[in-house]
Amino acid sequence: MMSIKDVVKSWDQEERTADGLIKMLENRKEGFSCFWCKHLRKDGISCDAFPEVIPDIIINGEHDHRTPFSGDNGILFEPKE
């Protein structure tokens, strides 16, 4: 049986997940997605800002990369032409 503390902790996780999904949808609605960026490389998992791999929080749309993100080498989202 789950303790009250465990139940509340699971609710917190669900709320963070929902918040992330809402942020992702808002960013996509505003035109932000790595897949629409001119810096995305052919492998679909790296770009000029992140040559090894794009961080999950950016590629899944939770962080709008039109604003700086640690380690992005000053390269931000720019739409493909």
ZAPAFI-507263 format. One record per residue: x, y, z of N, C-alpha, C, O, CB in turn; residue in one letter. Coordinates in steps of 0.05 Angstrom, whole numbers, padded with zeros to 5 digits, always signed. Glycine has a CB too. Layout:
N
XYZXYZXYZXYZXYZA...
END
This chain:
81
+00017-00024+00000+00000+00000+00000+00018+00025+00000+00038+00026+00014-00019+00000+00025M+00010+00045-00016+00025+00070-00018+00019+00088+00006-00003+00090+00015+00019+00085-00044M+00040+00101+00015+00036+00120+00037+00025+00146+00025+00027+00150+00000+00063+00125+00052S+00015+00163+00041+00005+00189+00033+00028+00204+00019+00024+00217-00002-00005+00206+00057I+00052+00203+00030+00075+00216+00018+00081+00206-00010+00086+00222-00028+00100+00212+00036K+00079+00180-00014+00083+00168-00041+00061+00177-00061+00067+00183-00084+00084+00138-00040D+00037+00179-00051+00015+00188-00068+00019+00217-00077+00016+00223-00101-00013+00185-00054V+00026+00234-00058+00031+00262-00065+00055+00265-00084+00054+00281-00103+00036+00278-00039V+00075+00249-00079+00099+00249-00097+00091+00241-00125+00101+00253-00144+00121+00230-00086K+00074+00221-00128+00065+00213-00155+00048+00235-00168+00050+00238-00192+00049+00186-00154S+00032+00249-00153+00016+00271-00164+00035+00293-00174+00030+00304-00195-00003+00282-00143W+00056+00299-00158+00075+00319-00166+00088+00312-00193+00092+00329-00210+00097+00323-00144D+00095+00286-00196+00108+00277-00221+00088+00280-00244+00095+00289-00266+00117+00248-00218Q+00063+00272-00240+00043+00275-00260+00039+00304-00268+00036+00310-00292+00016+00263-00251E+00039+00322-00249+00036+00351-00254+00060+00361-00270+00056+00377-00289+00033+00366-00228E+00084+00353-00264+00108+00361-00279+00106+00351-00308+00114+00365-00326+00134+00352-00265R+00097+00326-00311+00094+00315-00338+00073+00331-00354+00078+00337-00377+00086+00285-00336T+00051+00337-00341+00030+00352-00355+00040+00380-00362+00035+00390-00384+00005+00354-00337A+00054+00393-00343+00065+00420-00349+00084+00419-00373+00084+00437-00390+00080+00430-00324D+00101+00398-00374+00119+00395-00397+00105+00392-00423+00113+00403-00443+00138+00372-00392G+00084+00376-00423+00068+00372-00448+00054+00398-00456+00053+00404-00480+00047+00350-00443L+00044+00413-00437+00031+00438-00444+00052+00457-00456+00046+00471-00476+00018+00451-00418I+00076+00459-00444+00097+00476-00455+00105+00468-00483+00108+00485-00500+00121+00476-00436K+00107+00442-00487+00114+00432-00514+00093+00440-00534+00100+00449-00556+00117+00401-00513M+00068+00437-00528+00046+00444-00547+00046+00474-00552+00041+00483-00574+00019+00435-00536L+00050+00490-00531+00051+00519-00534+00074+00527-00553+00070+00544-00571+00055+00533-00507E+00098+00515-00549+00121+00521-00566+00115+00513-00595+00122+00528-00614+00146+00507-00556N+00103+00490-00600+00098+00481-00627+00077+00500-00640+00079+00506-00664+00087+00452-00627R+00057+00508-00625+00037+00526-00635+00050+00553-00643+00041+00565-00663+00015+00532-00613K+00071+00561-00629+00084+00586-00635+00105+00583-00657+00119+00602-00665+00098+00597-00610E+00108+00559-00668+00126+00554-00690+00154+00544-00683+00171+00544-00700+00129+00579-00705G+00158+00536-00658+00184+00525-00651+00184+00495-00650+00167+00483-00637+00192+00536-00623F+00202+00483-00665+00208+00455-00664+00235+00451-00676+00242+00463-00696+00186+00438-00679S+00251+00433-00665+00277+00427-00676+00275+00419-00705+00293+00425-00721+00292+00405-00660C+00254+00406-00712+00250+00395-00739+00245+00417-00759+00247+00412-00783+00227+00376-00739F+00240+00441-00750+00236+00464-00768+00260+00483-00767+00258+00505-00778+00210+00479-00760W+00282+00475-00754+00305+00492-00751+00326+00487-00773+00331+00464-00780+00318+00487-00723C+00337+00509-00783+00358+00506-00804+00384+00494-00794+00400+00485-00810+00363+00533-00815K+00388+00492-00767+00412+00481-00756+00411+00451-00752+00432+00439-00746+00419+00495-00730H+00388+00439-00755+00385+00410-00751+00401+00395-00771+00401+00402-00795+00355+00402-00752L+00415+00375-00762+00431+00359-00781+00415+00335-00791+00394+00329-00781+00457+00348-00766R+00425+00323-00812+00410+00301-00826+00404+00278-00808+00384+00263-00812+00426+00291-00849K+00420+00273-00787+00414+00251-00769+00390+00255-00751+00379+00236-00740+00439+00246-00751D+00380+00280-00750+00355+00286-00735+00359+00287-00705+00339+00292-00691+00335+00267-00742G+00383+00282-00695+00387+00283-00666+00409+00302-00657+00414+00305-00633+00393+00255-00656I+00422+00315-00676+00442+00334-00670+00439+00359-00688+00424+00359-00707+00471+00322-00675S+00453+00380-00680+00451+00405-00695+00476+00421-00691+00495+00412-00677+00426+00422-00686C+00478+00445-00703+00501+00461-00700+00506+00470-00671+00529+00473-00662+00499+00486-00718D+00484+00474-00656+00486+00482-00628+00495+00458-00610+00510+00462-00591+00460+00493-00618A+00485+00435-00617+00491+00411-00601+00501+00389-00620+00485+00371-00628+00466+00401-00585F+00527+00389-00627+00537+00371-00647+00536+00341-00640+00536+00324-00658+00565+00378-00653P+00535+00335-00614+00534+00307-00606+00504+00297-00606+00497+00279-00621+00546+00303-00578E+00488+00310-00590+00460+00303-00588+00445+00327-00576+00455+00340-00557+00455+00277-00571V+00421+00333-00586+00405+00354-00576+00393+00345-00549+00382+00323-00547+00382+00362-00596I+00395+00361-00528+00383+00354-00502+00353+00348-00504+00339+00361-00519+00388+00376-00481P+00344+00328-00489+00316+00320-00490+00297+00343-00485+00277+00346-00499+00311+00298-00469D+00304+00360-00466+00286+00382-00459+00282+00402-00483+00261+00416-00484+00297+00398-00435I+00301+00402-00501+00298+00419-00525+00284+00404-00547+00265+00414-00559+00325+00429-00534I+00293+00380-00553+00281+00366-00576+00252+00358-00571+00237+00356-00589+00298+00341-00582I+00245+00354-00545+00217+00348-00540+00200+00373-00537+00175+00371-00532+00215+00331-00515N+00212+00396-00539+00197+00421-00540+00191+00434-00513+00177+00454-00512+00172+00417-00553G+00201+00423-00491+00196+00435-00465+00211+00461-00462+00202+00479-00448+00203+00416-00443E+00235+00463-00474+00250+00488-00473+00249+00501-00501+00256+00488-00520+00280+00484-00463H+00241+00525-00502+00240+00540-00527+00268+00550-00534+00278+00568-00521+00219+00564-00526D+00280+00538-00554+00308+00544-00560+00311+00570-00576+00332+00574-00589+00321+00521-00574H+00291+00586-00576+00294+00614-00585+00306+00630-00563+00313+00654-00567+00267+00626-00595R+00309+00618-00540+00323+00631-00517+00347+00613-00510+00347+00589-00515+00304+00633-00492T+00368+00625-00500+00393+00610-00494+00389+00586-00476+00371+00586-00459+00413+00629-00482P+00406+00566-00480+00407+00542-00464+00436+00535-00459+00452+00537-00478+00391+00519-00478F+00443+00527-00436+00470+00521-00429+00482+00501-00449+00471+00480-00454+00472+00509-00401S+00506+00508-00460+00520+00491-00478+00512+00493-00507+00522+00477-00524+00516+00463-00470G+00496+00513-00514+00487+00516-00542+00506+00531-00560+00500+00536-00583+00460+00529-00543D+00529+00539-00549+00549+00554-00564+00539+00579-00577+00550+00588-00597+00560+00536-00586N+00518+00591-00565+00507+00616-00576+00490+00613-00600+00481+00632-00612+00529+00635-00582G+00485+00588-00608+00468+00582-00632+00440+00576-00623+00436+00558-00607+00480+00558-00649I+00421+00592-00633+00393+00588-00626+00377+00579-00650+00386+00579-00672+00382+00614-00615L+00352+00572-00644+00333+00564-00665+00330+00585-00686+00327+00609-00680+00306+00557-00653F+00332+00577-00711+00326+00595-00734+00309+00578-00753+00318+00556-00761+00352+00607-00747E+00286+00588-00762+00270+00572-00780+00283+00566-00807+00298+00583-00817+00243+00585-00785P+00277+00543-00818+00287+00536-00845+00273+00555-00864+00251+00565-00860+00280+00506-00852K+00287+00561-00886+00276+00580-00905+00260+00565-00926+00249+00577-00944+00298+00596-00919E
END
